[in-house]
Amino acid sequence: MIEVNRKFNHVDHPIWDELTSVTSDAGRYYTNKDGMKFPSVTTVTGWDKREFFAEWRRKNPMESKRTLRRGNQLHDTIEKYLNNEEGYLTETDSDIPRLFYQMIEDLGRIDNIVGLEKPLWSETLHLAGRVDCIAEFDGKLSIIDFKGSTRLKRESDIQNYFMQTTAYAIMFQERTKTPINQIVILISCDSGDTQVFVANPNNYVPQLLECLKNFWKLPEGDTSCT
């Protein structure tokens, strides 16, 4: 039986320092309390496809707005639920409860939550971002990412998701000295399916490093990285 009103345990962690962010045509960039500036994880891992998605958004403005709103509302609902808040389904579009409840059984595999929507950065990778969730998944400390999707995804479709979660695993270890050896992608699909992808972040380090190399090859004038 699915336990809808379960209470999640939270583990206090002292590492969280806020980041400020600026978004422009060059992507999103974060600045930490020491004034160091970093491109976001999503900007770097999505850089090669930025023109494709910009064109898609231009041709499909209504669907682009719908999927963005769906993603934001689904994330907000999951965060409230994992934070043990009441009224986590208030002020959402009509399709959000369905997307949420069809993944609730897999959300129940999460516990001992270290952080939700927390800022992380790495001086080694020169990256920053906000991680969806750091918690135990099936009893193993993991980086967990929540997604909504119009259709079912193949593993080959979501290599950028694996690279993003790998980057957060590296950032967390750099900040805390605690390794994370599991990344989890939970996807709730409009088709009525929930997909769960579980992997070892070490498998995606080469791809992440290649992404970083390609990003920093760009002429300085093409980005806001300085």
C-alpha positions in Angstrom: 0.0 0.0 0.0 1.3 3.5 -0.9 1.7 5.7 2.2 0.6 9.1 0.9 0.9 11.0 4.2 4.2 9.5 5.4 6.8 11.7 7.2 10.3 12.0 5.8 13.3 12.3 8.0 15.6 15.2 7.4 19.3 15.3 8.3 20.7 18.7 9.2 23.7 19.8 7.2 25.8 23.0 7.7 27.3 23.4 4.2 24.6 25.4 2.5 25.7 28.9 1.4 23.3 30.9 -0.9 24.2 31.7 -4.5 22.9 34.6 -6.6 22.1 34.1 -10.2 21.7 36.0 -13.5 20.1 34.5 -16.6 20.7 35.9 -20.1 21.0 34.7 -23.7 24.4 33.3 -22.7 22.8 31.0 -20.1 22.6 31.1 -16.3 25.6 32.1 -14.1 25.9 31.9 -10.3 28.0 34.0 -7.9 29.0 32.7 -4.5 29.6 34.7 -1.3 33.3 35.1 -2.3 32.4 36.7 -5.6 33.4 33.7 -7.7 31.3 33.3 -10.8 30.3 29.9 -12.3 28.2 28.8 -15.3 25.2 26.7 -14.3 25.3 22.9 -14.7 22.3 23.1 -17.1 24.0 25.8 -19.2 27.1 23.7 -19.7 25.5 20.3 -20.2 22.9 21.8 -22.6 25.3 24.0 -24.5 25.6 21.8 -27.6 21.8 21.7 -28.0 21.1 25.3 -27.1 20.3 26.4 -30.7 18.0 23.4 -31.3 16.0 24.1 -28.2 15.9 27.8 -28.8 14.4 27.1 -32.3 11.9 24.6 -30.8 10.8 27.2 -28.3 10.4 29.8 -31.0 8.2 27.4 -33.1 6.2 26.0 -30.2 5.7 28.9 -27.8 2.5 27.6 -26.1 4.0 24.1 -25.6 7.2 25.6 -24.3 5.3 27.6 -21.7 3.2 24.5 -20.7 6.2 22.2 -20.2 8.1 24.9 -18.2 5.0 25.5 -16.0 4.5 21.8 -15.6 8.1 21.2 -14.6 8.1 24.1 -12.1 4.8 23.1 -10.5 5.8 19.4 -10.3 9.1 20.3 -8.6 7.4 22.6 -6.2 4.8 19.9 -5.3 7.4 17.2 -4.7 9.6 19.6 -2.6 6.6 20.5 -0.4 5.7 16.8 0.0 9.2 15.7 0.9 9.4 18.7 3.4 6.3 17.2 5.1 4.2 20.3 4.3 0.4 20.1 4.2 -1.4 21.4 1.1 1.4 20.4 -1.3 -1.1 20.1 -4.2 -2.6 23.6 -3.8 -2.3 26.2 -6.6 -1.4 23.7 -9.3 -2.7 23.0 -12.8 -5.1 20.1 -13.2 -2.5 17.7 -14.6 -0.1 18.0 -11.7 -1.9 15.8 -9.2 -1.9 13.0 -11.7 1.7 13.4 -12.5 2.5 13.6 -8.8 0.5 10.6 -7.6 1.7 8.3 -10.3 5.3 8.7 -9.0 4.4 8.8 -5.2 5.3 5.1 -4.8 8.9 5.8 -6.0 9.1 9.0 -3.9 8.5 6.7 -0.9 11.8 5.1 -1.6 13.4 8.3 -0.4 14.4 9.1 3.2 17.0 10.8 5.4 16.9 13.9 3.3 20.1 16.0 3.4 18.9 18.8 1.1 16.2 19.9 -1.3 16.7 22.6 -3.9 20.1 23.5 -2.3 22.9 25.5 -3.9 26.2 23.7 -4.7 29.3 24.8 -6.6 32.7 23.3 -7.5 35.9 25.2 -7.9 37.4 22.1 -9.6 34.7 21.8 -12.2 34.0 25.6 -12.2 30.2 24.8 -12.1 27.3 25.7 -9.9 23.6 25.0 -9.6 20.7 24.0 -7.4 20.3 20.3 -6.8 16.8 18.8 -6.6 17.4 16.4 -3.8 20.2 14.8 -1.8 18.9 11.8 0.2 18.9 8.1 0.6 17.2 6.2 -2.2 16.6 2.6 -1.3 18.9 3.2 1.6 21.8 4.6 -0.4 22.9 8.2 -0.4 22.0 9.6 -3.8 21.6 12.7 -6.0 18.0 12.6 -7.1 16.5 14.6 -10.0 12.8 15.0 -10.7 11.5 15.5 -14.2 8.2 15.7 -16.0 7.9 14.5 -19.6 5.5 14.4 -22.4 6.7 11.0 -23.5 8.7 8.0 -22.3 12.5 8.6 -22.4 15.2 6.2 -23.5 18.4 6.2 -21.5 20.1 7.7 -24.6 17.7 10.6 -24.5 18.7 11.8 -21.0 22.5 11.7 -21.1 22.4 15.4 -20.0 20.4 14.4 -16.9 23.0 11.9 -15.9 25.8 14.5 -16.4 23.9 17.0 -14.3 23.4 14.7 -11.4 27.1 13.5 -11.7 28.2 17.1 -11.5 26.2 17.5 -8.3 27.7 14.4 -6.8 31.2 15.8 -7.5 30.2 19.2 -6.0 28.8 17.6 -2.8 31.9 15.5 -2.3 34.1 18.6 -2.9 32.2 20.5 -0.3 31.7 17.8 2.3 34.3 15.1 1.6 31.4 12.6 1.5 31.2 10.6 -1.7 27.9 9.9 -3.5 28.0 6.8 -5.6 24.4 6.7 -6.9 22.4 9.1 -9.1 18.7 8.7 -9.6 16.4 10.2 -12.3 12.6 10.0 -11.6 10.5 11.0 -14.6 6.7 11.3 -14.5 5.2 11.1 -18.0 2.0 12.4 -19.5 1.5 8.8 -20.8 0.8 7.7 -17.2 4.1 6.0 -16.6 6.9 6.7 -14.1 10.4 6.0 -15.1 13.3 5.4 -12.6 16.9 5.4 -13.8 19.6 4.5 -11.3 23.3 4.8 -12.2 26.8 5.2 -10.8 28.0 8.8 -11.4 31.5 7.6 -12.1 30.2 6.2 -15.4 29.4 9.8 -16.6 32.5 11.7 -15.5 34.2 11.4 -19.0 31.1 12.8 -20.7 30.8 15.6 -18.2 34.5 16.5 -18.7 34.1 16.5 -22.4 31.1 18.8 -22.1 33.2 21.2 -20.0 36.0 21.1 -22.5 33.7 21.9 -25.4 32.0 24.8 -23.4 35.3 26.5 -22.5 36.6 26.2 -26.0 34.2 29.0 -26.9 35.6 32.5 -27.5 35.4 34.5 -24.3 33.1 37.0 -26.0 30.5 34.3 -26.6 29.7 33.8 -22.9 29.4 35.7 -19.6 31.9 33.6 -17.8 34.4 36.2 -16.8 
